[in-house]
Amino acid sequence: MSTTNMFNQRTIEALAYYVYALVDPRDNLIFYIGKGKGNRVFQHAKDTLNENDQSLKLDIIRSILREGKQVNLFILRHNLTEETALIVESTLIDLLTFNKFNKTNQLANIVAGYHQWDEGIKDVDEINAIYDCPKISINHNETLLLVSLNKSFDQAKANGVYRRIDIYESTRKYWQISKNMPQEIKYVLGVYKGVVRSVIEVKSWKWTMIAEDGTIFKRNRCIFEGKLIEDSPYINKDVSDYPFGSGGAVRYIRS
């Protein structure tokens, strides 16, 4: 059980930036990976005192405290620069949440790790497809919507309305398109640096003037609902022959 509840100044200076894990004492499983400096590792328990602050992470901590136990705190790496801490944090989040070979440990982290979507775990075929990708070939009678992920793909640099929890959320919203177009679109393709990084098969859509973060749009924006197709033939295809217009974030393609 972790008994220390704060670091003194000498320890803080020695730690610099660090990466830490919150561990549930009831099963000894990591439920949160974070980075920080100073006394950041202790802040989560204090956050539970604010009943208006809700998250899966805080719910787990509250459950532990109700049973009279304490969250176990581990410093995984320390004396890091902020950039290195981001990379270590992201690598661990990626490793603990990658569903192809991890079925037991699910983290309560809300936001994906730094560069998880582009530089995170991939098999060798996926790596080769990204960096040596063929041109896209459009299936007959399919209308595709290309959407730019240039402002949301790298979540370490994303701000405001572009902050998203995963690539599905980045791909499906908020797009300024014609009112009569959604019913024609079969797939929404998320494009980053000229390559398709995500594909959503459209099931439905809705319109909004306000984003979840409170951003108010001048015109209605479209939010798509559907299924992320991880084995789509459009994934990791080069769409540089279909550039977005100057300042544009959407582009239609029809076969």
C-alpha positions in Angstrom: 0.0 0.0 0.0 1.3 3.5 -0.9 1.7 5.5 2.4 3.5 8.5 1.0 1.1 11.3 0.0 3.5 13.9 -1.2 7.2 14.4 -2.2 9.5 17.0 -0.7 11.4 19.5 -2.8 14.6 17.5 -3.0 12.7 14.5 -4.3 10.7 16.6 -6.8 14.0 18.0 -8.2 15.5 14.6 -8.6 12.4 13.1 -10.3 12.0 15.9 -12.9 9.3 14.6 -15.3 8.2 11.0 -14.6 5.7 8.4 -15.8 3.6 6.7 -13.2 1.0 3.9 -12.8 -2.1 3.8 -10.6 -2.7 0.2 -9.4 -5.9 -1.3 -8.0 -4.9 -3.1 -4.7 -7.8 -5.5 -5.1 -6.4 -7.3 -8.1 -2.9 -5.6 -8.6 -3.9 -4.5 -12.1 -2.8 -1.1 -13.5 -5.8 1.0 -14.3 -4.2 4.3 -15.3 -0.9 5.5 -16.8 0.1 9.1 -16.5 3.0 11.5 -16.7 3.8 14.5 -14.7 6.2 16.3 -12.3 6.1 17.4 -8.8 3.2 15.8 -6.8 1.0 15.1 -9.9 0.9 11.3 -9.0 -1.0 12.1 -5.8 -3.5 14.5 -7.4 -6.0 11.9 -8.6 -7.1 10.9 -5.1 -7.7 14.6 -4.3 -9.8 15.0 -7.4 -12.2 12.4 -6.1 -13.3 14.9 -3.4 -15.0 16.9 -6.1 -18.2 14.9 -6.7 -18.9 16.9 -9.9 -15.7 15.6 -11.5 -16.7 12.3 -13.1 -14.5 9.8 -15.0 -13.9 6.1 -15.1 -10.5 6.7 -13.4 -12.1 8.6 -10.5 -14.9 6.0 -10.2 -12.3 3.3 -9.7 -10.4 5.3 -7.1 -13.7 6.1 -5.3 -14.5 2.4 -5.3 -11.1 1.5 -3.8 -11.4 4.2 -1.1 -14.9 3.0 -0.1 -13.5 -0.4 0.7 -11.0 1.2 3.0 -8.0 0.6 0.7 -5.5 2.9 -1.0 -4.5 3.2 -4.6 -1.0 1.8 -5.1 1.3 4.3 -6.8 4.3 3.4 -8.9 6.9 5.6 -10.6 7.8 3.7 -13.7 10.5 6.0 -15.1 11.8 9.3 -13.8 14.4 12.0 -14.5 12.9 12.5 -17.9 12.4 15.4 -20.2 8.7 16.2 -20.9 9.1 15.0 -24.5 10.6 11.6 -23.4 7.9 11.3 -20.7 5.2 11.7 -23.3 6.8 8.9 -25.4 7.2 6.5 -22.5 3.6 7.2 -21.4 2.2 6.6 -24.9 4.2 3.4 -25.3 2.8 2.0 -22.1 -0.7 3.0 -22.8 -0.4 1.5 -26.3 1.0 -1.8 -24.9 -1.7 -2.1 -22.2 -4.6 -1.4 -24.5 -3.6 -3.1 -27.8 -6.5 -5.5 -28.2 -4.7 -7.9 -30.6 -2.6 -9.3 -27.8 -4.0 -7.8 -24.6 -7.4 -9.1 -23.4 -7.2 -8.5 -19.7 -6.0 -5.1 -18.7 -8.1 -2.1 -19.7 -7.0 1.4 -18.7 -9.2 4.2 -17.6 -7.1 6.8 -19.6 -9.6 9.0 -21.4 -7.2 10.3 -24.1 -5.0 8.1 -26.3 -1.3 8.3 -25.7 1.0 10.7 -27.5 1.4 9.6 -31.2 -0.5 6.4 -30.5 -2.5 6.6 -33.7 0.4 7.2 -36.1 3.5 5.8 -34.3 1.9 3.3 -32.0 1.8 -0.5 -32.2 1.4 -2.0 -35.7 2.3 -5.2 -37.3 5.0 -5.2 -40.0 2.4 -5.3 -42.8 0.7 -2.2 -41.5 4.0 -0.4 -41.1 4.9 -1.3 -44.7 1.4 -0.2 -45.9 1.7 3.2 -44.3 5.2 4.0 -45.7 4.9 2.3 -49.0 1.2 2.5 -49.7 -0.5 2.0 -53.1 -2.9 4.4 -54.7 -6.6 4.1 -53.7 -8.9 2.1 -56.0 -12.6 3.0 -55.5 -15.2 0.2 -55.6 -18.0 0.5 -58.1 -21.0 2.7 -57.1 -19.5 3.9 -53.9 -19.4 7.5 -52.8 -16.7 8.3 -50.3 -16.1 11.3 -48.1 -12.5 12.1 -47.4 -12.1 14.1 -44.2 -8.8 15.8 -43.1 -7.4 14.6 -39.8 -4.4 17.0 -40.0 -5.6 18.9 -36.9 -6.7 16.0 -34.8 -4.5 13.0 -35.7 -1.6 14.1 -33.5 -3.4 14.5 -30.2 -0.3 15.9 -28.5 -0.8 19.0 -30.6 -4.6 19.1 -30.9 -6.5 21.8 -29.2 -10.2 22.7 -28.5 -12.7 21.1 -30.8 -9.9 18.9 -32.2 -9.3 17.1 -28.9 -10.7 13.6 -29.3 -10.5 10.3 -27.3 -9.8 8.1 -30.3 -9.5 8.0 -34.1 -13.2 7.1 -34.6 -14.3 10.3 -32.8 -11.8 12.3 -34.9 -13.1 10.8 -38.2 -16.9 11.1 -37.6 -17.2 14.8 -36.7 -17.7 17.8 -37.1 -17.9 18.2 -40.9 -19.3 21.1 -43.0 -21.0 19.4 -45.9 -24.1 19.8 -48.0 -27.4 18.9 -46.5 -28.2 16.4 -49.3 -24.9 14.6 -49.2 -24.9 12.3 -46.1 -27.4 9.9 -47.6 -25.1 9.3 -50.6 -22.0 8.6 -48.5 -21.2 5.0 -47.8 -17.8 5.4 -46.1 -16.0 8.3 -44.4 -12.3 8.1 -44.8 -10.0 9.9 -42.3 -6.9 11.2 -44.1 -3.6 12.2 -42.6 -0.7 13.4 -44.7 -2.3 12.0 -47.9 -2.9 8.5 -46.5 -6.2 6.9 -45.3 -5.8 6.2 -41.6 -9.4 5.3 -40.7 -12.6 4.2 -42.4 -16.1 4.4 -41.0 -19.0 2.6 -42.6 -21.9 5.1 -42.3 -25.1 3.9 -40.6 -26.7 7.3 -39.7 -25.9 10.9 -39.2 -27.1 14.0 -37.4 -26.5 17.8 -37.4 -25.2 20.1 -34.7 -24.3 23.7 -34.3 -22.4 23.1 -31.0 -19.5 20.8 -30.4 -19.0 18.9 -27.1 -16.4 21.4 -25.9 -18.8 24.3 -26.4 -17.5 25.5 -29.7 -20.3 27.2 -31.7 -20.3 26.7 -35.4 -21.6 29.3 -37.9 -23.3 26.6 -39.9 -24.6 23.1 -39.1 -21.9 20.4 -39.0 -22.5 16.7 -39.7 -21.8 14.0 -37.2 -21.7 10.5 -38.6 -22.6 7.3 -36.7 -21.2 4.0 -37.9 -18.7 1.2 -37.6 -14.9 1.6 -37.7 -13.7 -0.8 -40.4 -10.2 -1.8 -39.5 -9.7 -4.3 -42.4 -11.2 -2.0 -45.1 -9.5 -2.2 -48.5 -9.2 1.6 -48.3 -7.0 1.6 -45.2 -3.5 2.9 -45.7 -4.1 3.9 -49.3 -2.6 6.9 -51.0 -5.2 9.6 -51.8 -2.8 12.3 -52.8 -4.5 12.4 -56.2 -7.6 13.8 -54.4 -6.2 16.8 -52.5 -8.3 18.9 -50.2 -9.0 22.4 -51.5 -7.2 25.4 -50.1 -8.3 25.5 -46.4 -10.7 22.7 -47.0 -11.3 19.7 -44.8 -13.6 17.5 -46.9 -13.5 16.0 -50.4 -16.0 13.7 -52.1 -15.0 10.8 -54.3 -17.3 8.9 -56.6 -16.6 5.8 -58.6 
